[in-house]
């Protein structure tokens, strides 16, 4: 069995890589089954026989959809022929989880560029001028829509780490970093920004606003 894990914060590159692998599998005649909810069984999908093809690729669309029992089963059946298990995660998978898979599993991590991390790390009240500078320099290299999604995810994580940090599925160093940055916000301000981001998203999709100017105004208003 071929096992490939694709993960990381750079979802533009990771998703492109995922589609490339799926395209190659289709070209080679592999049957593809997607696991996108917990009601589906990974083990059954891997052993199932197609009507016209014995080659089978099972795509697990989130690392949270594969549990400890699945991993144990995969280890015991790693010599299963003409099977591929492809696990995709739109965020980093912890080393503990990665190391639980059989030796020889291929891991591909797609990291965000340093300049994006600088922008995300700068996102806190009292730092608006620096945020605006980093934002405008970043959009020359990265789609504004992607940056917007990262900022929305960051605010969600701030809210999460404020209320229930023990349940965040990140490595300890990352949770600690989030706690430190989130401490510069009140819960009220976090919820206000999340609400404003949601409104911006709706307006942009309705062509009633442009993304970059809307973010500029949000930063000036809430992070001055």
N, C-alpha and C positions, 0 to 999 in steps of 0.2 A: 504494500500500500504506500502510495506517495502521500506525504503529509506536508502541507504548506500553510504557514501562518503569516498573514499580511496584517500589519497593525501600524499605529502611529497617528500623530496629530495632523500630519499633512495629508488630509483626505483627498485633495486634488490629485496628488501623485499616487497615493495608495489605491484610489478608485480606478485610476487609469490603468495601473498595473493589474488590478483585478479583472477589468474588462479585457485586457490583452490576453491573460491566461484563459479566460472563458472562451474568447474567440478562437484561440489555438486549439482548445479542447473540442470545440464544435467542428472545426475544420478537420480534425483527426477522427471525427465520428463518435466522440464520447457522448454518452447520455448524461444529462445534467439534472440533478434534483436540488432544489433550494430548501434549506431549513430556515424559516423566518419567524417561527413561534414555538413556544415550549410544548405545544401539543404534538409536535412532530418528533419522531424518534430517530436519532442519529444512527444508532446501530441497525435498525431495520432498513433505513435508507441505504446503508453501505452494503448490506447483504442481499438486498432486493435484486431480482433479475428482470431486466427489461425484455420487451417482446422481441426486439430485433437486434439488440446489442448487449454484449457482456461487459464492455468497458463503461465504467460508471464514475462520474465525479459528483461528490456531495459537497455543496457549498453551504457552510454555516454562516449566516449573515451577521452574527454577533457572538463574541466569545462567551457571553452570558448564557447562550443557548446550549452550550456543551458542559455537562456536569462531570463530577469526579468519577462516577460510574462509567460514563462514556469514555473517559480518558483511560481508565483501567482496561476496558474492553478493547480499545484501540491498541493498547500496548500488547495485549494477548494475541491480537489478530493482525499485527503489523505486517505479516507476510502474506496477507490476502492479496491475490493477484488481480490486476486490471481494475484497481480501485484507487481513487484519489480523494483525499479529504482536504478541502480548502476552507480555512477559517479566516474570516475577515472581521477586523475591529477598527472602528473609526477613532480609536484612542489607544494609547500604549497599553499593551498587555503586560502584567507584572512578570518579573523574572521567575517567581514561584510557579506561576501557571505555565510559562514557556518551558521551564525545566521539567514539568510533569509529563511532557510528551516524549515519545520514544526517541532514542538517539538516532540521528540521521534526518530528523524532521527539519525542513527548510524554513527559516524564519527571515522575513523581510520587513524591516522597520523603516517607515518614512517619517523623518523628522521635519519640523518646521524650521525655516531659515532663522538665523540669529536675529536678523532685524525685526522679524515678527515677534520673537520672544521679548525683545526690547520694548516693543509697543505694548504688549500684554502686561509686562512687568511694570510699566509706567502708568497703568490705568488705575488711578486713585485720586481722590479729592485734593485740590491744591496744586495739581501738576498739569493743568490744562494746556499751557503753552507748549510744554514738552510733548504732550500727547498729540497735539495737533501737528507739530513738526514731524514726529515719527509716523503718524498716520499718512500724511501727504507724501512722505518719501516712500512709504511702503506700497501705496497704490500704483506706483510706477512699475512695480515688479510683480504684484499679486492682485488678482481681481478683488475689487471692493466688496463684492458679494461674499467672497470667502472670508475676508477680514471681518465683515459684519457678523457672520455666523460664529467666528471665533470669539468676538467680543460678547455676543449673546450667551455663548456657552460659558465664558468666563464669569459673567454675572450670575448665571445659574449655579455655578460651582461656589461662588461667594455665598449665595443664599444657603446652599446645601451645607457648606462647612460651618456656617454660623449656627445652624439648627441641629444638624446630625452628622458631625464629622466622622464618627466611627463607621458610618455606612458607605462612605465614598470609596469606590474600588480603585484607588490610586496607590502608588508606592508612598511610604511614610514621608520621604523627603518632600514629595510634591504636596501632600496634605499639609505639612508644616508650612510650606511656602504660601499656600492658599490662605491658611489661617492668618499668617502675618499680614498679607495684603488686604484680606477681608476685614481685619481689625480697624482699618482706616475708614471703613464705611459703617454707618448705622444700618440696621435691618430695614428701616423705613426708606433710606436712600436707595438701597439695593432694589427693593420692590418697585420704587418709583422709576428707576432706570430700566428695569426689566419691562415694566408696563409701557414705557416710552419706546423702547426698542420694538416691542410688538406692534405698536401703532405705526411706527415708521415702516416696518415690514409690510403691513397692510397697504399703506398709502403708496409705497413704491410699486407693489404688485398691481395696484390700480392705476399706475402712471400719474398719480396725484402729487408725487414728490420725487426728488432725486436723492440717492443714497448718501453720497459724500457730503453735500451741504447739510443734510439732515443730521448726520453724525457730528458734523462741526458744531451745529447749534446745541445738540445734546451735551457735548463735552463742555462747551462754554457755560451752559446753564447749570449742569449738575456737578462739574468737576473743577470749577473755577477756584 
